[in-house]
Amino acid sequence: MRYPVRIGWAAMAGMLALLTGGCSVLPRTGGDTHITAEFRSIAGMFVGNPVTVLGLTVGRVDRIVPRDTYAEVHMTVDGGVRLPENVTAALISPAIVTDRHIELTPRYTGGPVLPDRAYLPVDRTRSPVELDTLLATIDQFTAALRPAPGSTTGPLSGTLLSGILDGRGAQIRDTLAALTGALRTGVADRDAISAIIVKLDELTSMLAGNDRAVREFSDQITGMSRLLAEQSPGLRATLDQLDGVLSDTSAAFGPYRGRLASALSGLTAVAGQLRANAAGLTETIDVLPLTLQNVDGAIDRRGRFARTHATIGTFPGEVVSTFCERIRIPPDGCRTGRVQDLGPDFGLTAALLGLTR
């Protein structure tokens, strides 16, 4: 009966030891940690920007309140994250064209914990040097290197650096001036640079995704180049032979260039006639098969004779009526104007009888 009591006391003792001695191991179980920090400059910082520890996002910026010589940044850190009491907040800019985030350092390794509603003054925050300040410093430095008006020697002449520079001060000054212009150009075109970086990332990702196809294409190009290199003597010999053939052809046709020109001129005239009579030629070609078929059908090969049927068109009515009146033939053919209506003999008998009257 004593075993359950002993087990209960052992469990309670283990829990007490875990709560008292393992505080640095267990994560914080309370609510979120709210921190207010003072920064001399908040360029590139916006509400919603991440708050990180060792590069991992642990919170967000809630509010930014501008003051006279500094700005208050209110941020919230997740409740499961512990921060040391001497934590420092620093503005981090991964690149010139990206937004900044707040890095809390150092990480918690033990000791007092930063309480909720902590306030970090300016001496516990860090802001990066602004690009404008850097450019202004470079401008001041290059201006200080310029010689005084009316003088050809700069402030470094005659000092220890004169032997080191050995007359290269103007080159250094021009280099710094060019660097300043390049930085200003980069700042002015930061959107374009950002777009280029994004496109390069997309291109790199596409090439990485199609690495196998790219390698196969490169291998095929290499194989083709190797094949062309191996066949180079044969190709050169073929081209030499072709050049010789062309030379022989030119020599052979040279004496007949006049006849060739005349023949080509005649061919051009024939082509012009064919083009001018294209419609008639097309109709002839279309009708010719039917005509040949009819000719073949009119020939009786067994009887060795051909049957033909000529269709005489209609004469003008005035001509036929005048003819009928002169020779006094029946008016049947005269009425229709068709030769077939004049009778089996085409009206010849009537015409002869009319002439004898």
C-alpha positions as a printed Julia matrix, in Angstrom:
357×3 Matrix{Float64}:
   0.0    0.0      0.0
   2.99   2.37     0.34
   4.03   2.13    -3.33
   1.34   4.51    -4.73
   2.23   7.11    -2.1
   5.91   6.91    -2.98
   5.13   7.15    -6.72
   2.99  10.26    -6.14
   5.72  11.98    -4.09
   8.31  11.12    -6.76
   6.1   12.59    -9.53
   5.55  15.8     -7.53
   9.27  16.13    -6.83
  10.08  15.65   -10.53
   7.59  18.33   -11.55
   9.02  20.79    -8.98
  12.57  20.1    -10.19
  11.48  20.61   -13.78
   9.76  23.91   -13.0
  12.63  25.31   -10.9
  15.68  24.02   -12.73
  14.43  23.87   -16.32
  13.24  27.45   -16.79
  15.93  28.11   -19.39
  14.8   25.09   -21.41
  11.06  25.58   -21.57
   9.79  28.21   -23.99
   7.93  31.19   -22.74
   4.23  30.27   -22.26
   2.87  33.77   -21.72
   1.49  36.22   -24.31
   3.37  38.1    -26.99
   6.24  40.43   -26.11
   5.69  44.09   -27.04
   8.85  46.15   -27.61
   9.29  49.85   -28.37
  12.62  50.91   -29.91
  14.06  54.31   -30.89
  15.81  54.6    -34.28
  17.58  57.65   -35.67
  16.56  56.66   -39.21
  13.76  54.38   -40.41
  14.24  54.67   -44.18
  12.81  51.56   -45.82
  10.92  50.5    -42.68
   7.14  50.06   -42.92
   4.33  48.66   -40.8
   4.23  44.91   -41.26
   7.96  44.48   -41.86
   9.37  41.36   -40.18
  11.25  41.17   -36.89
  13.89  38.41   -36.94
  16.28  36.55   -34.67
  19.18  34.83   -36.44
  17.37  35.54   -39.72
  14.15  33.75   -38.66
  10.94  35.78   -38.49
   9.64  36.01   -34.91
   7.37  39.06   -35.1
   6.09  42.09   -37.03
   6.29  45.89   -36.86
   2.96  47.22   -35.53
   3.33  50.98   -35.57
   5.85  53.73   -36.36
   5.62  57.06   -34.51
   7.91  59.87   -35.74
   9.5   62.14   -33.12
  11.78  65.2    -33.33
  15.16  63.53   -33.78
  14.2   59.87   -33.84
  11.27  57.55   -34.53
   9.57  55.06   -32.24
   8.99  51.61   -33.72
   6.45  49.44   -31.91
   6.85  45.75   -32.59
   5.39  42.47   -31.34
   7.41  39.28   -30.83
   5.77  35.87   -30.61
   5.22  34.62   -27.06
   7.15  31.44   -27.66
  10.39  33.36   -28.25
  12.71  34.4    -25.41
  14.97  37.44   -25.68
  17.88  38.41   -23.42
  17.48  41.47   -21.23
  20.36  43.25   -23.01
  18.93  42.72   -26.5
  19.78  45.22   -29.25
  17.6   46.09   -32.27
  19.29  46.73   -35.61
  17.87  47.72   -38.99
  19.05  45.25   -41.62
  18.93  45.89   -45.37
  19.63  42.72   -47.4
  20.02  44.75   -50.6
  19.71  48.31   -51.86
  16.37  47.76   -53.56
  14.63  45.7    -50.82
  12.76  46.69   -47.68
  14.48  46.46   -44.32
  13.7   44.35   -41.29
  14.61  44.52   -37.59
  17.11  42.01   -36.27
  17.11  41.38   -32.49
  20.52  40.32   -31.22
  22.03  38.49   -29.44
  19.9   35.37   -29.15
  18.81  34.13   -25.75
  21.24  31.61   -24.19
  20.32  32.02   -20.54
  19.99  34.6    -17.8
  17.41  37.38   -17.37
  14.65  37.6    -19.97
  13.5   40.81   -21.66
  10.19  41.74   -20.04
   7.01  42.7    -21.83
   6.57  46.4    -22.73
  10.36  46.84   -22.86
  11.73  50.14   -24.18
  14.99  50.27   -26.15
  16.55  53.78   -26.34
  18.7   55.06   -29.19
  21.91  53.7    -27.66
  20.46  50.17   -27.91
  19.47  50.41   -31.57
  21.55  50.45   -34.73
  20.74  52.07   -38.08
  22.77  51.48   -41.26
  24.55  54.3    -42.99
  22.27  55.85   -45.61
  23.37  55.85   -49.22
  22.97  59.61   -49.42
  25.31  60.02   -46.46
  27.83  57.69   -48.1
  27.64  59.66   -51.37
  28.0   62.96   -49.52
  31.05  61.6    -47.69
  32.62  60.5    -50.97
  31.89  63.92   -52.47
  33.53  65.63   -49.49
  36.52  63.32   -49.75
  36.98  63.94   -53.47
  36.55  67.69   -52.94
  39.24  67.59   -50.27
  41.61  65.91   -52.72
  41.24  68.67   -55.3
  44.08  71.21   -55.48
  43.42  74.71   -54.31
  42.41  77.27   -56.97
  45.5   78.44   -58.87
  47.6   75.54   -57.56
  48.64  72.26   -59.15
  49.39  70.4    -55.91
  46.77  68.84   -53.69
  46.66  68.54   -49.89
  48.5   65.21   -50.0
  51.49  66.59   -51.92
  54.76  66.47   -50.0
  53.41  64.06   -47.39
  54.07  60.4    -46.9
  51.39  59.46   -49.42
  52.98  61.44   -52.25
  55.64  58.78   -52.75
  53.04  56.04   -52.61
  50.59  57.73   -54.95
  53.39  58.76   -57.34
  51.27  61.25   -59.28
  48.11  59.11   -59.34
  45.97  61.48   -57.29
  44.02  62.7    -60.33
  43.3   59.1    -61.35
  42.11  58.24   -57.85
  39.93  61.34   -57.79
  38.42  60.48   -61.18
  37.85  56.91   -60.03
  36.02  58.04   -56.9
  33.96  60.49   -58.95
  33.04  57.71   -61.39
  32.15  55.44   -58.46
  29.89  58.14   -57.08
  28.15  58.48   -60.43
  27.73  54.71   -60.66
  26.16  54.56   -57.2
  23.81  57.4    -58.06
  22.85  55.65   -61.28
  22.15  52.47   -59.32
  19.93  54.33   -56.87
  18.06  56.14   -59.67
  17.48  52.86   -61.54
  16.79  50.65   -58.54
  13.43  49.5    -59.98
  15.08  48.42   -63.22
  17.89  46.7    -61.31
  15.31  44.9    -59.17
  13.44  43.77   -62.3
  16.71  42.54   -63.84
  17.52  40.57   -60.68
  14.05  39.0    -60.7
  14.36  38.07   -64.4
  17.82  36.61   -63.81
  16.41  34.55   -60.96
  13.61  33.3    -63.22
  16.11  32.5    -65.98
  18.37  30.67   -63.54
  15.41  28.7    -62.17
  14.3   27.78   -65.7
  17.82  26.66   -66.64
  18.06  24.65   -63.43
  14.69  23.01   -64.16
  15.75  22.19   -67.72
  19.31  21.22   -66.88
  19.01  17.84   -68.58
  17.64  19.31   -71.82
  20.32  22.01   -71.82
  23.05  19.41   -71.32
  21.66  17.24   -74.13
  21.5   20.26   -76.45
  25.09  21.17   -75.57
  26.2   17.57   -76.22
  24.44  17.56   -79.6
  26.07  20.87   -80.57
  29.43  19.46   -79.52
  28.85  16.32   -81.56
  27.83  18.31   -84.62
  30.92  20.52   -84.3
  33.1   17.43   -84.0
  31.43  15.85   -87.06
  31.95  19.02   -89.12
  35.55  19.14   -88.0
  36.06  15.52   -89.07
  34.39  16.13   -92.45
  36.23  19.37   -93.07
  38.72  17.91   -95.62
  35.88  16.3    -97.6
  33.82  19.47   -97.57
  36.8   21.5    -98.72
  37.49  19.04  -101.58
  33.82  19.13  -102.63
  33.81  22.91  -102.67
  37.03  22.91  -104.72
  35.46  20.55  -107.25
  32.32  22.67  -107.42
  34.45  25.74  -108.03
  36.23  23.92  -110.86
  32.91  22.83  -112.43
  31.62  26.39  -112.32
  34.83  27.66  -113.88
  34.63  25.04  -116.68
  30.95  25.86  -117.24
  31.74  29.55  -117.54
  34.52  28.81  -120.03
  32.26  26.49  -122.06
  29.3   28.87  -122.32
  31.43  31.95  -122.86
  31.65  31.7   -126.69
  27.89  31.14  -126.95
  26.75  33.95  -124.77
  25.24  35.8   -127.75
  23.14  32.8   -128.82
  22.11  32.16  -125.25
  21.05  35.78  -124.88
  19.0   35.55  -128.12
  17.41  32.28  -127.04
  16.55  33.71  -123.66
  15.08  36.8   -125.34
  12.89  34.57  -127.53
  11.91  32.54  -124.51
  10.97  35.75  -122.78
   8.76  36.73  -125.75
   7.09  33.29  -125.75
   6.5   33.55  -122.03
   4.97  37.0   -122.59
   2.61  35.64  -125.24
   1.61  32.76  -123.02
   0.97  35.18  -120.19
  -1.08  37.47  -122.45
  -3.2   34.54  -123.7
  -3.36  32.75  -120.37
  -7.18  32.69  -120.31
  -7.48  31.19  -123.81
  -4.69  28.72  -123.14
  -6.34  27.63  -119.91
  -9.69  27.14  -121.7
  -8.02  25.17  -124.51
  -6.28  22.9   -122.03
  -9.57  22.38  -120.18
 -11.56  21.58  -123.4
  -8.83  19.6   -125.21
  -9.39  16.28  -123.31
 -13.16  16.39  -124.13
 -12.42  17.23  -127.77
 -10.01  14.33  -128.11
 -12.53  12.04  -126.42
 -15.23  13.11  -128.93
 -12.85  12.55  -131.86
 -12.08   9.08  -130.55
 -15.79   8.36  -130.2
 -16.51   9.49  -133.8
 -14.05   7.0   -135.31
 -15.3    3.47  -136.0
 -12.14   1.41  -136.04
 -13.87  -1.79  -137.13
 -15.62  -0.16  -140.11
 -12.75   2.2   -140.73
 -14.92   5.31  -141.06
 -15.71   8.37  -139.01
 -19.06   9.9   -138.19
 -19.32  13.67  -137.98
 -22.19  16.01  -137.34
 -21.71  19.64  -138.21
 -24.0   22.09  -136.54
 -24.5   25.23  -138.55
 -25.53  28.14  -136.49
 -28.43  30.52  -137.02
 -28.1   33.08  -139.8
 -29.28  36.61  -139.21
 -33.02  36.81  -139.93
 -32.71  39.62  -142.5
 -30.18  37.65  -144.57
 -32.32  34.47  -144.61
 -35.53  36.32  -145.51
 -33.81  38.13  -148.39
 -32.4   34.82  -149.65
 -35.81  33.12  -149.5
 -37.44  36.01  -151.33
 -34.87  35.89  -154.12
 -35.03  32.14  -154.8
 -38.72  31.71  -153.85
 -38.38  28.71  -151.5
 -40.85  27.59  -148.78
 -40.77  29.86  -145.79
 -40.2   27.19  -143.08
 -36.47  27.7   -142.89
 -36.93  31.33  -143.61
 -39.14  31.69  -140.57
 -36.74  30.1   -138.05
 -33.47  31.14  -139.69
 -32.04  27.64  -139.12
 -30.46  25.79  -142.04
 -31.82  22.44  -140.75
 -35.4   23.67  -141.28
 -34.8   24.25  -144.96
 -35.26  20.5   -145.62
 -33.21  17.35  -146.02
 -31.27  18.89  -148.83
 -30.82  22.15  -146.92
 -33.16  23.88  -149.42
 -30.94  23.27  -152.43
 -33.73  21.67  -154.52
 -36.13  24.48  -153.79
 -33.44  26.94  -154.62
 -32.74  25.29  -158.04
 -36.45  25.15  -158.86
 -36.76  28.76  -157.91
 -33.94  29.68  -160.24
 -35.63  27.9   -163.23
 -38.88  29.8   -162.9
